[in-house]
């Protein structure tokens, strides 16, 4: 799930120069750092199989740092649930409640054979069990325990929906709806509690069990290696994704190699990174009260992150393909999850707005997609605007990054309207302090969703997610653009889409919560356009994965913002789930069109 960049504008951030090799938490034991990157062998990973006394001391020190303000909370349920054979699902809504959402235009149309009709979630957003079974802290654990009110809306990810222990129940409920795919992410710090060093076998075993359970309930697992939960240890040691050496690349690829080798025979579709553009913007502006590596500041941090993520992705894909080629794991497919859109010029035919739209796409999608699916390099407009703040990709880099995607994936929540910067694009480009730099469009709300006439592009979501609108009529054009501009032999996934119902957090009665008509309309509208894209436009669409299967922890909005098609009763120690109308509509669409 994405966090809109507008939420990052006013974040207080301490960005002091970091002395080389400094470690800023008590009791930390620095890892051995190296500036020389070597791709791990597909047949041998230098792992420390169990934590040493040193590793245990460092993990304890990290959690002591996180818990300095208050301790990590635990859920009422702390053992894995079993689903009884006589488990009773809620009653279906009245038949008329689901009438009228689908149009005659899609009657009789079917998604292709093997279509992944599913849901998406992410480890830190749904799992909870923050310290369970040897997990190490991520940067978000630190943030929410130290900046609870300003960064996490007074909610931390300690418990969230407790999916860590309730996943068998969640899978049984998804099976009941006819869902066939479960997109999940793996928590880096469950596998490597310190980000590197020793491997936590309990964490590996947990995801073995999750994958096995998903398949038991008829769900194909789709894995994401990294969904924003950076190991706190790596942030403290060398700045993690702002690293000016290759250590973050090395540590990520070692982690990814472990994941591929462990689960590669069971999981056949992989994404290395979730929405790296959003992640780098978010990660570079959060107030860790720590320091950036020497030579990095709050402006350049996002571009150093971009460079590191691209290198990490390219090397990880090479390892994955080597593992497949050697017969170590089964054949599969791999890519990463893009986000955003090619916006509509506010004034079609106006040169400034047309240029603004192109710049938007280049900085939001092309900056990652063009190196992987295009010519191996960043878009020219990005390089010309940003200069050497974005490290150049060498010929060697391009060699392993270009073509490092079998599939393309887009988290296609909405389409925007692009208005050129009011003070002129050229003036904006020259002024790095301009709030619209480097894209140089009027990107703040309401500009992003409103035509010059004053009409919006579509129905607005809850004001807490002011970036989100129902812009279903533009999906087909978006997919045509993406498949033509960034062709992938394995086709394209619509890897996230979802809706925040207006003021759902203020609804007190269950019948009010479960009647989520705007979410139901949004999901049906989007699925309908995806179906038409297959049949009318010939798009090789491989799957559609809605966000999300439960209301969960939504980053800076905490548990207040709701995106799930199931309500989770946070007042009930069992965190009882209840299907909303949108869940039944999603299931009905699947029955009609699979």
N, C-alpha and C positions, 0 to 999 in steps of 0.2 A: 504494500500500500504506500502511496506517495504522501509526502508532506509538502505542501505548497511553499514555494520559495518566499512568498510574501510574509510567511510566519518568521522568516529569518532576518528580516531587515533590521529590527531594533535590538538584536541580542547583544548584551554586554559581553565583551570577550577580551580576556587578558592575553596579549600577544607579545611577550617579551622574548628577547633573544635567548636561545637555549645554549648553554655551554656544551661543547661536544662531549657526548657520552654521559650527560647528567641524568640521574634518576631522581624523581621528585617525590617518592613515597618512602616512608620509613621501612627499613628491613628488606628492601628490594635487593635481589641478586641479579646484576645485569647479565643478559645473555651475551655470548660471544658474537660480535658484529663483524660483518665482512662486506666489503664493497664489490666483491666479485660474485656475480650471479652464475649459478650452474643449475641447469634443469635436473631435478631429481631423476634417478634411474627408475624406469617402470618396474624393475624387478627387485629393487632394494631401496628402502627408505631409512635414513639414519634416525631411528626413533629410540627414545628411552622408554621402555615398556611400562614402567611403574614410577610413581613420583619418588624422588629421593627426599632426604631430609631437607635439602636445599629447596626443592620444588614445593614441598609442603609449607615451609616457612614463608616462601614468597607468596603462595596462594593465601595463606592466613593474613599476611600483611596487606594484600590487596583487598580482601573482604573487610579487614579492620578499617581501611581507608573509606570504603563505601559506607560502612555502618557507623561512621563517626557521628552522624546526625541522629540516626535511629536505626534499629536493627531490621534486617530483611524479614518480611512477613511470610507466614506459611498458610496454606489453605487448610480447611477442615479435613479434606480428603487427601491423604498422603500415601496411599497405596493404589495400585492399578485396579480399576474397577472391572468387573465382569458384567456382561449384559445377559440377564436371564432370558431363557427361551420364551417366557410369557411377558416380555417387556411390552407395555402398553403405550402406543403412540397416541398423540392427541387426535381428536376428531378432525375430519376435513372441514374446511369452510363450506358454507352453502354454495351450491353449484352456480348460482347467479353471480357470486362474488368474483368469479374468474371469467365471466363472460365479457366479450367486447374488447379485450386487449389485443387479440390477434386480428389482422385484417384478411380479407379474401385474397389479397395479392400473394400471400404465402401458402394458401391452402394446397395441401398435397405435396409441397416441396420437402425434400429430405436433405439432411446433412450427409456428407460422404461416409462411406463405410469406414469404420475405425475412428470416427470423429471423437475427439476428447471433449466431452460435455461435463464440465467440472466446476470445482471451487478452488479458491486459493487462500492460503494463510501463510504466516511467517512465524518463525520460532519465538522471537522475543515478544511478538504481539499476542500470541495465543497460549503459549506453553505454561507460563508461571514457573513454579518450582525453581526459583532463581539459584539456590545454593545446593539443590538436590544432587546427590550421587557424584560429587566432585566437580561440578561446573565452576568455572572461573567467571569473574565479573566482566561485563562488557562496558563500553563507555556509557551506554544508556543507564546501566545500573548506577554508575557513579553520578551521572547528571541528575537522575530523578531522586536520588537520596540527598543531593547537595543543593539542587536548584528546583525543588519540587513545585513551587508556585509559579516561577517564571518560565520553566521549560516543560513541565509535564502536567500542568493543570491540576496539581496536587494528587496525581495518581502515579504510582510506580508500576513497573512490570513484574513485581514480585509474584503475583498470583494470576492476574488477568483472568483468563477463562479456565485455568487449570487443565488445559488440554494435555499436559504432560501425563496426568493420571487418568484423564477422562476420554482419551482418544478412542478406546473401543466403543464407547457409547456414541461419540460423535460419528464414527464410521458407520455404525448401525443405523443411525438416523439419516445419514447421507444415502446409504443403500436403499432405505425406505423410499426416498425421493426419486430413485432411479439415476442418481449421479454416478458417472463411471470413472471420474478422474479426480485425484487429490493432489494439488500442487502445494508443496510444503518447502520450508527451508531448514537447513541444518544449522544448529548453533555452533559456531566456531569454538567457543569456550567450553562446550560440553566435550568436544573431541580433544582440543588442546587448551586446558584451563589457563595456561599462561600465554596462549597464542602461538607458542613454539615450545620445543623441549619435549617433555614427556606426554604420552598419549593416555587419555582416560578411557580405559576399556569399558567402564560402566556407561559412558556416553555413547560409545560405538554400539554397545549392546542395546541401548534404548532405541536407537533408530533402526536397528535390525528388527526389533519387535514392532515398531511403528509400521515399517514397510510390510512386514508379514501380515499384520492385522489389516492394513488397508487392502491388501490383495484378498484376504479372507472374505472381506465384505464387498468384493467386486470393484474395488477402486484401483485404477492404475496410478502408481506414484510418479509424480514429476518433481524432480529435485532442483532446488536452488542452493548453490554452495554458499553464497553470501547475501544476506538481506539486512545489511546495515549494522549488525551487532559486532562492531570492532572490539577485539580483546583489549581491555583496559591496560594490561601489561605492556602491549606494544605501543599504545599511545604514550605511556609514561616513559618508555625506554628511548624511543627515537621518533615520535610524532606520527607513527603508523602511516596513514595514507599521504601525509605530507613529507614523508621521508625523502631526503635528497640523495640517498644512495639506493641500493637495490634490496635492502633487507626486507621491506614489506613485500616485495615481489617474491623473494625466496620463501618467506614464511607462509604467504598465501598459497603458493604452488605446492609446498610440502603438505599443507593442510588439505588442499584439493586432491592431491595424489592419494592421500590416505582415504579420503571419502570415496573417490572413484574406485580404488582397489577393493574397498569394503563392500560397496553397494552397487557396483557397476554391472553385476549380473542380474540384479533385480530391478534397478531403475534404468530405463532406456532413453529417457528424455531429460536433458540437463540444461540448466541456465547457470552460468558462472556468477553473474551479478544481477541484482535487481535494481533497475532504474539508476544506473551509475551517475547520470547527470544530476538527478535530484540528490542522491547521496553525497556527491562531492560538494554541491552547493550547501547542503545542510551541515555536513561534517566540518566544513571549513569555517563555519560561523558560530559554532556552539561554544558556550562559555565553560570550557573545562577548568578554567582557572589554572591552566598549565601553560606551557610555552610551545611555540612553534620551533622546529629545527632552525638552526642558523641560516639566514638568507631567505626565509619564507615569512611572508606577512599575510594579513587578512585578505589582501587582494589577490596575491599570487597563489595562495593555498589551494584554491579550487582548481587551478590549472595544474599544479603539481600532482594533486589527487587524480585528475583526469589522465595524466601521463602514466602514473603508476598503475591505475586500474587497467588501462589498455594493455600495458606490458604484462600484468598479472593474468589478464584474460587470455592473451595470446599464448603465453607459456603454459597455462593450465590446459588449454585446448590441445596443444601439442602433446602434452603428457597423456591426456585422455585418448587421443588418436593412436599414440604409440601403444598404450595398454590394449586397445582394441586390436591393433595390427598384430601384436604379439600373441593374441589369444588369451591374455590374462583376464580380460573381461569381455562380456558380450558386446556385439555391435549395437550402437545406439546413435543418438543425435545430440548436438550441443550448440548453444548460442548464448546470448544474454538478453535481458529484458529491457528494451527501450521504453521511453515514455514520451508523452506530449503529442504534437500534431504539426501539420503544415497549416497555418492559420489562413483565414479568408482575409484578403485586403479590405480594410474598412471602406475604401472607395475604389472599387475595381477599375483598373485602367489608370489610376493615379500612380505616377512613377514612385513617389516616396512610400506610399503604402505597399506597393508591390515589392519594393526593395526591403521594406520592414518585414514583410511576411517571409521573404527568402532568408533574411538574417535570423529571424526567429527559428526557422527550421534548422538552419546550419548550427546554431548554438545549442539547440534543445535536442536534436536528433543526430544531425550529421556529424557533430564533433566526435561521437563514438561510432556511429554506424558507417560513415564513409571509410575510416581506416580498416574496418572489418569486412564490409560488404562492397566497398568501392575500390578506389585506387590505392589504398594502403596508407593514405595521409589525411590530415585534417582538411576541412574545407578551406579554400583560399581566403574567404572573408574572415574566418576565425583567425588564421595566421596573421593576416594584414592588420587586424584590429588589436590583437592581444600581444603580438610580438614575442619576445623571448621569455615572457612570463609563462608561456606554454612551451615546455621543452620540446625541441624538434624530435621527430621520429627519425632515427637513422635508417639507412638501407637495411641494416641487420634487423632492426625493429620491424620494419615494414614486411620483411620476409616471413616472419612468423605471425604477425597480426593480420595481414591481408589474407582473406579467405578463411579466417578462424571462426566461421559460423556456418553450420549446416542448415540452421533454421533461423528465421527472423521472428522476433516477438515484440509486440507493442502493447503496453498498458494504455489502452485507448479510451480513457474516461470521458474526454470531451474534445471539442474543436474550439479554437479561439478566433477572435477577430483582431487583426493587427492594424494598429494606428501608428504611423511614424512618429518619432519623438517630436513634440510640439516645437522645440527650439531648433529642429533640423537635424537630420541624421549626421551630416558632416560635422556640425558643431559638437554633437554628442560624442562622436568617435574620438575627437581630439581631446576630450575632457574626461579623464578616468574618474573624476569625482562626481560626474553626472549620475544621478540615481538610476538612469536608464542604460548606462554603459554596462556591458559592451554590446548588447543586442541593439540598443537605441530605438526601441519602440516604447510606446506608452503602455507598459505591461501591467500596471496596477489596476485593480478593480475600480470602477466598472468598465474601464476601457477594453479589457480583454474579452468582454462578452456582449458589448453593446454597439450597435450600428450608429452611424452619425444621426440617423433619424430618431434615435432614442429607444428603439426597440431592441430587446435582448435577442441573442441567437437562439435561445430556448428557455425552458423552465429552469429556474434557479434552484439549487439545493439549499440545505440549511446554511445560514449565514456564517457559521463556523467553518464551513468549507465553501467559501465564496468563489473559489476557483472552479467549482463544478457546476456544469449545466447539462441538461439533456440536449445533446446536439446530434441525435441519431441520424438525421437526414444527410449528414456529411461523412458518415462512416465509409460508404462505398468509395467516394473520391479519395479519402485518406488511404484506404487499402490499395487502390490502384496506384497512387503515387508511391507508396512504400515498396510495393512489389516491383515496380518499374525502376525505381531509383536504387534500391538495395536488394537485388535479387538473391534469393537463397534457394538452393536446389531442393531443400526439404520443405519449402512452403513457409507459411506465416501462421503464428499463433496470436490470437487476441487474448493476451495472457492475464489481463486484469481489466475489469470494469465493474463499477458499483456506485451506489447512491447513498447519500446522507439525507434521510427524511427530515423535513423541517421541524425543528423543536421536538424531536422524538424524545430527547432527554428530559423534557418537562412533562411527559405523559405519565400519569400515575397508575392508571388502570390497565390491566392486561388487554382488554378488548380494544383499547385505544392504541396500544403499542403494536398489536398484531395486525391492525388494519393499516398497512403501509402502502397506500395506493400509488403514491408517486414513485416509490421504489419499484413496485410491480410494473408500472407503466414504463419506467426507464429500462428495466431488464428485458421486458418484452419488445420494446422498440429496438433496442440494440441487437438482440438475437434475430429479430426479423430482418434488419438490414444486413447482418452477417450472412443470413441464409440467402438473401437476394444477391449479395456479392459473389457467392459461390455459383448461383444458377444464371445470373444475368451478365456477370463480369468475368467469369472463369477464374476467380481467385482460388488459389490452392490453399484454402483455409484448413488448418489441421486441428484446431481446437478453440474453445471459448471457455474461459475460467473466470467466474465471477468472484469479486471481493465483496463480502466474505461469507463464510458459512456460519459464523457467529459474530455478534457484537464483540469487539475486542479492544485492546489497548492501542489507541491511535496517536502514538508519538506525543507531540506537544499538546494534543487535545485530550490525552489520557483516556479514561473510560467514558467521557462525556459524549463524544461524537460516536454515532452509531452507523455502521456500514453493513451489519450482518443481516442475513435473511432468517436468522434465529435470534430471539431475545434470550439473554443470559441474566437470570435474576441474581444480582449481586447481593441482595438482602438474604438470600437463602444460602446456608453453608454448603449445600450440595451444588450450588451454581446451576440450578435447573435450567434446561434449554426448552424453548417453546418456538415452534414454527410460526413465522409470520405469513401473511397472505402472499408475499413475494416468493417465499420458498415453495408454496403450492403452485404458483404460476410458473416458476422456473421448472418444476417437475412436470407440469402439464405440457410446457413447450417441448421438453425432451420426449415425452410420450408421443407427441404429435409429429415430431420432425426428425427423430433418430431412426 
